[in-house]
């Protein structure tokens, strides 16, 4: 916050004689990043009562740390003392105690929906009243003593404060004050001071950490319970036709997470004055949650080797910043917080969204360019664009006063972008409405997200002389389905229609034309459809299984067709990047008129198991050239390898059977449940093939309600083994 002064505001039109005025109670809010600037001394107290004036903004750098603080003096005189100094102030109202009413069961945290934060401090939301009890050295008598001049006032430069305050109750020597933070105030950690204005100066309470409080965003979204308060979510992954899911513990209320979120903002050097704007906060968080250019939290790693860190799957599920109590070190924050945890913790509604067959458009031309050689086989050395099996990002809910009306609401924010935005690795917030309607000129990064859900897949044939011509265009493969968790239950909800109009509709064509006005150039090739269809089956395969891949060729012509086929099987990351090709076949298939034939390929586990990496899938690509017509046919299929499951029973017991003939070494098993069980882990140096284990843990639930116990197993040879069990704790 900028330097601040306390400005006195009269609440009574009737004034009193200077020699016997009623004291005023001032509740002064100060953020730790602020610098207190004393008011200049007015003339000596003779004649009419002197007025306090503000010194304005001092010429000091704007604070970028919520952890810095400057002590405010306990006594701030109005003028110079007389020959005998200031008269004693014992006759004036004095403050004996301040109760922040910060316990979880008290009204403040209950009414502000912050009772789940594992914090000893008061946590409230801006724009909503909270109460503070103040105990004085004598009873408070508003009618006869002060004529209503006990008024809470807050510092805000030279203007009257937009914060509101009122007295809600009096009882003997205790006054309960209702305080409402400005609806646009800075979000962060504050210090509370209570002061009494006397004729000779302001008397303040001493600095006391017990009076610190956190002020958060106050969400108004209809899905607040789901998108702010819910600690348990679902991440959808896998493939479009074989959707997998995993439970996710956001842990936004865990001890230390709120401080860690503010620390991330401090590490980013984000000015305190910008931290009341959810647009700026989410954009800064998008940059800071990756470490590409600003020493952020997470380091991208697709190697499968996590020697100097923690596997991201385990990390996001189980790591917690409890050790921040001992050290404030940026390295402790690495691999601890995800963007959705940060947003929910600060009070910004957010949800996880998964886009299946997500385009990574390197050049922004709304095309995924796949280059084939003269025989119809994919030229991997020249094909640079990639199609991710799925891509997860976050949506957050906010108004967008910087955009035309109608573009507020859900905004895309991605903390793991692969491209820069305004010179940094970040993405969003981009209006979902702007993306759907092709208004990709609006900030931030709407064009990039538009391409992720709307690009075409264009196959080019590269001739010997280096020239290329399009031979096939698939306009419906990208952005096939967009999923998020349903509100209030553990089922999935498709929201594809929030990102784009139905494929082939008039509205969709209009939107694409609008996008082209802003520089997106699509391929306009109108290629005749091949009269031979190639169909790859949907398969459910467990890790370690041998299986058959059956390709079906359908001839829709009245003549015989001969097709030269190239079948490639590769282990790929979910980003579509190939790690190794383990299978290649090039049969020739003959199909009779209006007939269909099948070609089977046997896939043995020993061929792909040694190439598996984290979140690995098997990607089959079949391309063929029809000898009689020269037409190119293609088909792609992602086969998600299903891991064995952990069985979780209550008290809680984790059971696992090694399904392989070989032993698993260096095995870590972890389990936890929000509000039920703190993270627990167990290490097994060796689990022999075909053997089972059982691990039971006892726990004491921390609160009543519904939750889940999540378990995971991890070792170098086997990643992402999951299990979960629902738990209901009665009051």
N, C-alpha and C positions, 0 to 999 in steps of 0.2 A: 504494500500500500504506500501511497505518497505520504510525505510528512503531514501530520494532522495536529490540529489544536482543538481544544474543547471550547465550544461556544455556548454561552449562557443564553437560555431562552426563557423569557417571562411567560408564565401561564396565567397570571392574574393581572387584571387591569389596575387593581388597587395596589399601590406601593406603600411601603412602610418607612418610618423615619430611619435614617441611616444608622443611628446609634443603637437601635434595637430591631434589626430586621430579622425575619425568619430565615434560617439556613435553608439551602436547597440541596436536595439529594440528586446527584448526577451519576448515572450508570454509564461508564465510558468503556467502549469496546476498542480494543487495540489488537491489530494483528502482529504476530511476532516479527514480521518483516517491516513494520512501520517504525518511523522515528518520531519521537514526541518533540514538538516545538513549543516551548513556553510562550504564553501570551506576553506581549510587551507591557511594561509597567505603566498604568494610567497615572494621572495626577494623584497627589496625596488625598486621603479620604476626608475632604472638607466640602461642605455644601451638598449638592445633590449626589445621589448615589452614583459612583463611577460605573461606566459600562465596559464590559470585556470586549476586546477587539481581537480579530484573527490576524495572525502574522502571515497568512497565505502559504504558498508552496515554497519550500526552501530549495536552493539550488544544489541538490545532492542527487546522485544517481538513483534511478528507480530500483527498488529492491526486487530481487529475483529469488529470494529464499524465504520460505515460510518458517524456517527454523531460527532465523536471526531475530533478535529482540533488543530493545533499548529500554532500560528502566525508566519509568516515569516517576518524578519526584513525589514524595508523600505530601509535601506542602509547597504550594506555588503561590507566592505573595502577589497581591495586586499592585502594590506600590512600595516605595522605600520606607523602612521602619522609622519611627520617631526617635528622639534622643534616648528613650528608654527601651527601644525595641518594640516588637509587636505585643499587644496586650495578650494575656493568657486566653486560650481558646476553650478552657474547661467548661465555660457556661453554655457552649453550643452543642448541638446534637452530635453525638459521636457514634461510630459504627463498631459494634462488638463482634458481629459475625455475619457471614454470607453463606447461605445454603443454595447451591446450584440445582438442587432437586434432580440429581443425575442418576439415581438408581434405576435399574431396568423396570421395576414394578411401579415407579412413580409416573405421574401424568405426562411429564415432558417427553420421555422416550416412548411411552405408549402412544401418545397422540401424534408424534412425529414419525412413528414407524421406525424407530432406531433402537428398539430394545434388544435386537438380536446382535448388535455390535458388541464384540467381546472387548469392551473398553471401560476403564474406570472413570472416563470423563463424560461430560454432557455432549451428546451428539444431537443436533437439531437440523431442521431444514429451513431454508430461507423463505421469507414471505409468510411465515406462520408463527403465531405467538408461542413463546415459552415463558415459564415463570421462574422467578428468583426470590427467595425469602431473605430479608435483611433484618437483623436484630440490632436495635439501637440501645443507647444507655438509659433511655427513658421512654415512656409511652408516646406514641404518635397521636397527636390531636389535630386533625385537619381543620375542624371548624373554628377553634379558638386560637390555635397556635400559629398556623402558617397560611391560612386562607388559600389552600390549594397550590402552594408554590413548591411542593416537593415534586419535581418533574424529572423524569428520565430524559437525558439529552445525549446525543452521540456525536462524535467528531466526523465532520465531512467537509473538509476544506473550509471555504468561507460561507457556504450556504447553510441554511437550516437543514438538519439531518433528515434524510428520507426514512430513517428508522423510526419506528413508533414505540411509544411506551405509555403505560398507564398503571395505576394502582388498582389491583384487583381485590385486595383484602387487607384489613388491619386487625390486629389482635394484641392489645396491650402494647408492648414495645417491639412488636414484629410487624413488618410491612411486606406484603407480597406484591411484587411488581411484574406485570406482563410486558414482555419485550418482543417486538416483531422486527426481525431483520429485513432490510430492504430486499425486495424480490429479485433485484439484479446485483446484489452485493457480491464481493469476492468470496469464493468458496475456499475454505482452508481452515487452519487452526487459529483461534483468537485467544486473547487474554482479556479477562474481565476485571475492571476496576470499578469500585463504587466510591463516589466522592461527595463531600458536603461543601457547599459554597458558604463561606462566612464573609463578613464585611472586609476581612483583611487578606483573604486568599482562599484557595481551594485545598481542602484536606482529603487525601485519597487513602484508600486501603493499600497495604503493602502488596507487592507482587507475590502471588501464591499460585503454584501450579495446579492446586486442586480446583481453582476457578477457571482453568483453561477450558475451552469448548471448541467443538468442530461444527462448522456450518456447511451444509451440503446443498446440492441442487434439490429442488422440490418438484418431482415429476408429476405431470398431469395426465399422462397417457392412460387410456382405458385399460391397458394391460399391465398396470403398475405392479400388481401382485406377482405376475409371471415374470416380468422383464426387469424388475428391480429387487423384489424381495425373495424370489425363489433362489435357493442355493444350489439346486440340482437341475442340470440341463441334459440335453441329448445332442451329440454330434453325429450327423449322418455322413456316411462315407461309403466306399465300395464302388459299385457301378450302377448305372441308370436302371438296369434290369435285374440287379442283385444288390439292393440297398442294405447296407449293414449299419448298425448303430452302436454307440457306446455312451454310457452314462458319464456325466462330467460334474465334478464337484467344483463349483466356482469359488467357494470359500471366501466370498467378499466380506463376511462378518468376522472372520478369524482374527485372532489377536495379532496386531502389528501390520495388518494389510492396509488399513487406512493411512497410517504413518508412511508406509512404503509407497503408496500412491502419491502422497504429497512430496515425498522425497524424489520420486521420478520427475515430478514437475520442477522441483528445485534443480535437479541435475541438468535439466534441459535449458536452464537459464530463462525460463518463461517469466516475464514480468508479473508480479503479483496483481497488478491492475488488470491483467487480461484474464484472470482465472475465474471471473464471473460469467464469461461468455462460453456456452457449451460448444459453439462452433470452433473457437480457438483451442479449447481444451481437448476436444476429440482429435483435431488435426495434429496438435502437438503430441498427443498420446500415440497416434498412428506412427509418428516418426520415432518416438523414443522406445517403443516396444520391440523394434528391431535394431540391430547394432551396426548396420551397414556403413553409416557415415557419422554417427553421433554417440558412439559408446553406449548404445541402448541396452535393453534387457536381454533379448533373445538373439542367439547366433544361429543363422541358417546352416544346417548340416544334413546332407543327404548321403553321407558316406557309410552310415551304420556303425562308425567307430566313435564312441562317446567317452573315451578315456579321460579327457579333460573337462568333462561336464556330466550331464545327466540326459538320458534318452528323453526326447521331447514328449513322448507318450507318457512316460512316468512322471516327468517333470511337471506338466501342466495339471496332472491329476493329483499329485501327492505332496509336492513341495510347498512349504509354508514359511513365511518370514518371521517365525517366532524368535529366531536368533538376532533379530534387529534390536532386541532389548539390550544386547551386549555391544553390538558394533553397528555403526552406520557406514557401511562400505558398499560401494556400487556393485562389487563382485558378489555380494550376498544376494543382490536382487536379480542377478542374471538367472534366467530360467525359473523365475518364481511367479511372476504375475502375467496373466494374459490380458489382452485389451478388454475383453468382456468383463473380467473381474474388476478391472480398474473403473470402467464406466458404471457398473452397478454399485460399486462401493461408494463412488462420489455422488450417486443419485441420478444418473442419466440412464433412462430405460434402454436396454440393449438386448439383442437376441442373436443367436448364431444362425447363419444361413449357409446352405450348401448348394452350389450350382454344379450339376452333373454335365460332363462334357464341356468343360470351361475352356474357352479359347485364350491362349496367351499370345496376343497379337503384337509382335515385335515392332512393326512399322505402322500400326494404326490404320491399315487399309481395309479393315473388315474382311480379311481373307486369311484362311489358313492354307498356305501354299505347300502342297505335297508334290514333290517332283519324282517322276518315274523315268527310268531309262528307256531306251528304244524297245526293250523286250517287255516292258510293263512292270518291272520290279522297282520298288521304292529305292531312290538314290538317297541314302541317309546322310551322305556327306554334304549334299546340297539342300536338304530339307531342314530349314532352321526353325520354322514355327512349330509350336507344340500344342497338343490338345490334352488338357489335364482330365484324368478320369473324373475327378471332382475337385472343387476348390471351395474352401470355406472362407467366409468373411463375416463381419459383424454389421448389423444394422442398429442404429441408435435413433431415438425419437426426440425431435426438437423442432422448434419453429425456425424458419429461415428468413429473418427480416431483410437479409441481403439479396434475396431473390424475389421475383414477382409472386403475388398471392397465389396460393395453391400448390407451392412446391416445398412446403414444410412437411412434417411427419417423419416417416422412416427415411434414414440417410445411410448410405453404404460407407463404412469405414474399415479399411483393411490395414492391419499392422504388419503384414508380411508381403508387401508389394515387391515385384521383381523389376520394376521400372521406377525412375525418379519422377517427382512432381515438384515443380518450382525448385529444382536443384537438390532435393532430398528424397530419400526412399520413404515415401508415405503415399497414402491414397485416401481421399475423402476429407470431409463428408460430402458425398454426392447424392443428390435428391433422387430417390427411387422414381418419383413421378416424372422428373426430368428425363431419366433414362427411358422410361416407358414411352414417352411422347417425343423422343428424338431431340430434345432440347439440350444437346450435348455441349453447348457453349457455356453453360452455367458452371460456376465453380462448385466443388472441386473434383476434377478427374472424372466427370460424367462420361466423357468420350471413351476412356479406357474401360470402364465397367460396361458401357453399351456394347463394346466389341466383345467382351467376355461372354455375353449372352446372345449376340446377334450375328456373329461372323459366319461366313460361308466356308465350306471346305472345298477347295478347288484343286483337282488333280491335273498336273501338267505333264505332257510327254516331251522329254528332252531329246532332240535329234542329235545325230553325230556332229553336225555343224554348230551345235550349241543353242540353236533356236528352240523355243518352247511354245507349245500351243495347248490350250485347255482341252481336256478330253472328257472330263466329268466334273459336275458341280453338285454338291449336296448342300442344300439350303436349310435343312431341318436338323442336322446332327448336333450343332452347337447349342448350348443352353436348353438341353432336352427337358430338364426338370429342375425346379428350385424348391428346396424343402427347408422347413424350420419346425421346431417343436410346437405342438398345439398348446393353446392356453389352458392351463388348469389340469392337464393330464399328461401322461407319458406316451402319447401317440404323435405321429408326424402329421404335418399340415403342408400341402402343396401351395406355394405362392407364386408359381410361374406367371400367372396372369397379372401380378403386380409389377412385373418387369417388362412384359411385352404382350402385344396382342396375339391372337391365334395365328399360327403359321398360315400364310396364304390369304389372310383376310384383307379386305380393303383398307382397314385401319393400319395393318402392318405395313402394307406397301406405302401408305402415306407417311408413316413414321420414318421408313428407310429413305424416302425422298427428302424428308426434312433433315435427316442426318447427313445426306450427301451435300446439302447446302452449306454445311459446316466443314466440308473437306473430306468426308469419308467416301471413298470410291469403291463401289462393289463391282464384281465381275458381272458383266451383262450378257455373257455368252449364253445363247439358246441352243443347247446341244441336243441332238436327237437321242431319245432313250434307247439303250441297248435292248435287244430282244431276248437276251439271256439274263436271268436273275441269279444272283449268288447269295445264299442264305447260310449264315453261321448259327449254330444252336446256342441256346442259353444253358449254361452248365453250373452246377453247384459242386465244387471240388474242395475237399479238405486238404490241408497241408500234408504232403507225403503220399497222396493218392496217385496211382496210375489211372489214366482215363482215356476215352476215345473222343476225338474231335471229328464230327461228321459234317462235311460240307455238302449242301444240296444245290444242284444246278437245275434250273427250270428254263426250258426252251419254249418261248411263246410264239415262235415262228412256225411256218409250215415246211421248213427245210431243215436238214440236218446241220448241226453246229459243232465245231471242234474248237476247244478252248485250251490254250496253253496257260497253266496256272502256276503261280508262285505263292507258296504258303510259308509264312514266316511266324515263328513263335519266339517271343522275347520276354525276358523278365524286365519289368519297367517299374519305376517309381510312380506314385499316383500323379505326378506331374507330367507323365507321358514320356519322360526321358528314359531311354533304353540303357540298361546296364550290360546286358549281354544277350546275344541271339543263341538260343539253345536248340532250335529246330528249324530246318529248311527242307522243303519238298517242292519239286517242280513237275508234277504229273501233267499229262495231256488227257483231257476228258472229251468224249464224244457223246452228244445228246441227240436223240431222234426228234423228229418234228413233234411239237406239242407234247414232249415227254420231259421227265425229270430223272436225274441219276444222282447217286450219292457217292462221295469219295471220303473214306475214313482214314484218319491219321491217328496212330497210337502215340500217346505222350507218356513217357515213363518218368517217375518222380526223380530217379537218379540223374536225369538230364537237367532238371531245373532246380533241385533242392540246393545244390552247392552255389547257386547264383543268387539266392534270395537275400533281400535286404529289408530294412524297415519299411512297412506299408507297401510291400512288393505285391505286384499283380502279374498275371501272365497276359500279354497282349498278342492276339493273333490278327495278322493282316493278310488277307488273300487278295491278290490282284491277278487279273487274267486278260488275255487278248484273244478275241474271237478271230480265228483265221479267215473265215469267209467274209467278214465285214470290216475287220480292223478295229472294232469297237472295244473299249476298255471297260471291264467290270471290276468292281472292288467291294470288299466287305471288311469290317473291322469288328472285333469282339474283345472285350476285356473280361477276363475270368478272375474273379476275386477268390483268393485262397482262404478258406475258413480255418481259423485256428481252433484247437480244442478248447473247451470251456472249463472255467473254474466253477465248482459248486460251492455256494455259500449258504450255510444254514445258521440259525440262531442258536447259539451264544457267542460269538460267531465262529463257525467252523469252515475252514477252507480245505477242500479236497481236490486233488489233482492226480491224474494218471498220465504217465509218460507214454504216448502212443507209439513211440519209435523203438526200433530195435537197438539203437545206440543210446548212450547216456547223455544227459544234459548236465553241464557243468556251470558253476558260478551262478546259481539261481537265486533271485531275490523275489520274495512274495510280500506284498503290501496290502493292507486293508484299512479302511477308514469310513466314517459316515458323519455328515454334517449334523451337529447337535447330538450325536450318539456316541461316536468313538473318535478319539484323536488318532492321527496316523500311527500305525504300527507296522513293523517290518520283521521279516525273518529270512535268514540266509541259509541256503543249502549248497554245500560245495559240490555235491554230486547226487543226481537222481537217475538211477539205473533204468535202462530200457524196460518197458512193460511193467514197471513197478508204480505203486501209488503212495501218496502221502496224505496226511491229515494234520491240520494245525488249528487248534481251538484257542480263542482269546475271550476273556471275560471283560465286560465293560459296564459302566454306569452311565445311562443316558443323562445328558445335560439339560434337556427340556422335553416337554410333551409335543406330540405332533407326528406327522408322517415324514419319513425320510428313507434313505437307503444306505446299506453297507456295500461299498464297492471294493472289489479285490482285483489285484493284477499280478501277473507273473512275468518276469523278464530275465532273459539270459542271452548270451551272445548268439546262440543257435536258434532261439525262438523268441519272437517279440509279440507284444500286444495280445497276450492271453488275458481274458477278462472274465469277471463274474460279478453278480450283484444279487441282493436280496432286499425286498421291501420290508420296512419296519414301521409299525405304528406304536407310539408310546402314549399311553393314556395318562391324563393328569392325576 
